[in-house]
Amino acid sequence: MMAAAEPHSKSLARLLDQHRELRSSLATIDRALEERSATVEEVAGLLGQLGDRLVKHFALEEEGGYFAEALLHAPQLVEKANALLAQHPRIRTRAVEIALEVRARQDPESEWWDQTRGRFRALRDELLKHERHEDVLLQEAYTRDLGSHD
């Protein structure tokens, strides 16, 4: 019984690790914008790194990664998973747009920092909510699967 659950636990652990890394990146960017402790170039670099992480993370989920494995064991969750997957392009686009706007700015003023922080925080909040829903869906899938082995 335990051996059958192990692959699920490893996959779920990998995904949760990625979510923790994303949250860490978001916190670093938020702190830099809040404290104005980074240059525009550094903020642009952090946002670019976040965008790269999102592309890789979402690709793993979309291309037969974590969701595919979970849904094999909990097909009743397909609709929820598809709704989450459908959010990926919008979140990616918002991240890219913010990064491009930051790169285009040469001489930031106080208002720029406030506006950029506000736009970033809207993205951050959307992404965190999205990732929480993914975590819940995957935990539900694996919990149901583990429970079926009892």
C-alpha positions in Angstrom: 0.0 0.0 0.0 2.7 2.5 1.0 4.8 1.7 -2.1 1.8 2.6 -4.4 1.5 6.0 -2.8 5.2 6.9 -3.0 5.2 8.1 -6.6 2.3 10.4 -5.8 4.0 11.7 -2.8 7.2 12.5 -4.7 5.3 14.2 -7.5 3.2 16.2 -5.1 6.4 17.1 -3.1 8.1 18.3 -6.3 5.1 20.5 -7.2 4.8 21.9 -3.7 8.6 22.7 -3.8 8.1 24.6 -7.0 5.2 26.5 -5.5 7.4 27.4 -2.5 10.1 28.7 -4.9 7.5 30.8 -6.7 6.3 32.3 -3.4 10.0 33.0 -2.5 10.5 34.8 -5.8 7.3 36.8 -5.3 8.4 37.8 -1.8 11.8 39.0 -3.1 10.2 41.1 -5.8 7.6 42.5 -3.4 10.3 43.5 -0.9 12.4 45.2 -3.6 9.4 47.2 -4.8 8.2 48.0 -1.3 11.6 49.1 0.0 12.8 50.5 -3.3 16.0 48.6 -2.5 16.8 47.6 -6.1 17.5 49.4 -9.3 15.0 49.3 -12.2 17.4 46.9 -13.9 17.4 44.6 -10.9 13.6 44.7 -10.6 13.4 43.9 -14.3 15.8 41.0 -13.8 13.8 39.6 -10.9 10.6 39.9 -12.9 12.3 38.2 -15.9 13.4 35.3 -13.7 9.8 35.0 -12.4 8.5 34.9 -15.9 11.0 32.2 -16.8 10.0 30.2 -13.7 6.3 30.5 -14.6 6.9 29.3 -18.2 8.8 26.2 -17.0 6.4 25.5 -14.1 3.2 25.9 -16.2 4.8 23.8 -19.0 5.3 20.9 -16.6 1.7 21.1 -15.5 0.4 21.4 -19.0 2.5 18.8 -20.8 1.6 15.7 -18.9 3.2 16.7 -15.7 1.7 16.8 -12.2 -1.9 17.2 -13.3 -1.9 14.3 -15.7 -0.6 11.9 -13.0 -3.1 13.2 -10.4 -6.0 13.1 -12.8 -5.4 9.5 -13.7 -6.3 8.7 -10.1 -9.0 11.3 -9.7 -10.7 11.9 -13.1 -13.6 13.6 -11.4 -11.3 16.6 -10.9 -10.6 17.1 -14.6 -13.0 20.1 -14.9 -11.3 21.9 -12.0 -7.9 21.1 -13.4 -8.8 22.4 -16.8 -10.1 25.7 -15.3 -6.8 26.1 -13.5 -4.8 25.3 -16.7 -6.8 27.9 -18.6 -5.5 30.6 -16.2 -1.9 30.0 -17.2 -1.7 32.1 -20.4 -3.3 35.1 -18.6 -0.9 34.9 -15.7 2.1 34.5 -17.9 1.0 37.4 -20.1 0.6 39.7 -17.1 4.0 38.7 -15.8 5.6 39.5 -19.2 3.8 42.8 -19.5 5.0 44.0 -16.1 8.6 43.0 -16.9 8.5 44.8 -20.2 7.1 47.9 -18.7 9.8 47.9 -16.0 12.5 47.4 -18.6 11.1 50.4 -20.7 11.3 52.7 -17.7 14.6 54.7 -17.4 14.0 57.2 -14.6 11.5 55.9 -12.0 9.7 58.4 -9.9 7.8 57.8 -6.7 4.6 57.3 -8.6 6.2 54.7 -10.8 7.3 52.6 -7.8 3.8 52.8 -6.4 2.1 51.8 -9.7 4.5 49.0 -10.4 4.1 47.7 -6.9 0.3 47.8 -7.3 0.4 46.0 -10.6 2.9 43.4 -9.3 0.8 42.8 -6.2 -2.3 42.2 -8.3 -0.3 39.6 -10.3 1.2 38.1 -7.1 -2.3 37.8 -5.5 -3.7 36.1 -8.6 -0.8 33.7 -8.8 -0.8 32.8 -5.1 -4.6 32.1 -5.3 -4.1 30.0 -8.4 -1.3 28.0 -6.8 -3.3 27.5 -3.6 -6.1 26.1 -5.8 -3.7 23.8 -7.6 -2.3 22.6 -4.2 -5.8 21.8 -3.0 -6.8 20.0 -6.2 -3.6 17.9 -6.2 -3.9 17.1 -2.5 -7.5 16.1 -3.0 -6.6 13.9 -5.9 -3.8 12.1 -4.0 -5.9 11.8 -0.9 -8.7 10.2 -2.7 -6.3 7.9 -4.5 -4.6 6.9 -1.2 -7.9 6.4 0.5 -9.0 4.0 -2.3 -6.1 1.7 -1.3 -7.4 1.2 2.2 
